[in-house]
Amino acid sequence: MAIEITDSNFEEVVMKSDKPVLVDFWAEWCGPCRMVGPIVEELAKDYEGKAVIGKIDVDSNPNVTMQFGVRNIPTILFFKNGQVVDKQVGAAPKNILAKKIDTQLV
């Protein structure tokens, strides 16, 4: 299951991770976010132990959302060693997101 990321645990979960991290910025009211949600959950199962897969609710966590300039959702940011290394804005199929994670695993 995808990890729930918040303003308070972001530093620990994402920035200090020794694995690649996918962060899905989403909101309950966002239609495309509801399409991406199940894909993110599948990726969390597929990459368990290899990558950190998490979701952050933009309405409840404005600090991290503003820190990374997220204006459109869904936005998925890919982190490695505490740095944003890739980005996907808008809904995307599972294979595209998986390829972006795979790139960070090498």
N, C-alpha and C positions, 0 to 999 in steps of 0.2 A: 504494500500500500504506500502511496506517495506520502511523504512527510509534510505535516502542516508547518509552514514557515511563517514566522511573525517578525515584527519589528524587533522584538526582544531576543529572539533566538537566531536571527539572521547571521550575525557575526560568527557564532559558534558552528552552525550547521553548514553555512555556505562558504564564508571567507576562510575558515580554518580547516576545511575538508582536504584530506589527502587524496580524494577521488574527484573525478569530474562531477559537476553538479548541473542538473537541469532545473530551472525554476520557472514554473508556470504562473504568470501574473493573470489573475482572473477575478470575476465577480459573479455573484449569484444571478443577477439580472441580465447577464450577457449571453445571448443565444449561441454565438460561435464558441464561447467558452465551454458551454455545456456539450458541444460536439467534441472539443479537444479533451475534456475531462477524462472520459473513459480510455482514450489513447494514452494519456499520461499515467493512468493507473496500470495499464498493460505494460508500459515501459518500466514502471517501478518493479513489477514482477520479473520482467525479462533481464533487467540489469542489477538485480539484487546482489549486493556484495561487490559489484564492479563500479557502480556509479550511484550518486545520491540523486533521487528524483523527488522534487518537492513542489508544493503549490503555495502561493501567497495571495490571500484575498485583499485586493487593492483598497476596498472600502474600509476594512478593519486595520490596515497597515500602511498608512499614508507616508511614513518616513522613508522606508525602503523604496516604495513606488516612486517618490519624488527624487530620491538619491540617484536612481538609474534613469530618470527622465521617461518613465513609462507613461505614454499618453493614450495609446490604443491598446485594447485588450481583445482577444488574448495576445499577450506578448510572452515569448519564451526566451529566457536568457540562459546561455551556457557558460559556466564558469570553470576555470582550471587554475589552480594555485591562487585563488582569490581574485582572478582577473576575468572580465567578460571576454570570451574568445569567439562567441558566435551569438546570433540573434535570429528569432523567427517571429515576425509580426503577422497576426492573423492565423486562422485555422490552417493546419497542414496535415497531410496524411502521415501515418505512423512511420512508413519507410523513410520519409524525409528527416523526421526527428531522430530516428534510430541512426541514420547515417551521420548526423551531426554529433551524436554521442560517440559513435564508433571512432570518429576522427580524433576525439579527445583521449581515447583509451590507449593510443599508441605511444 
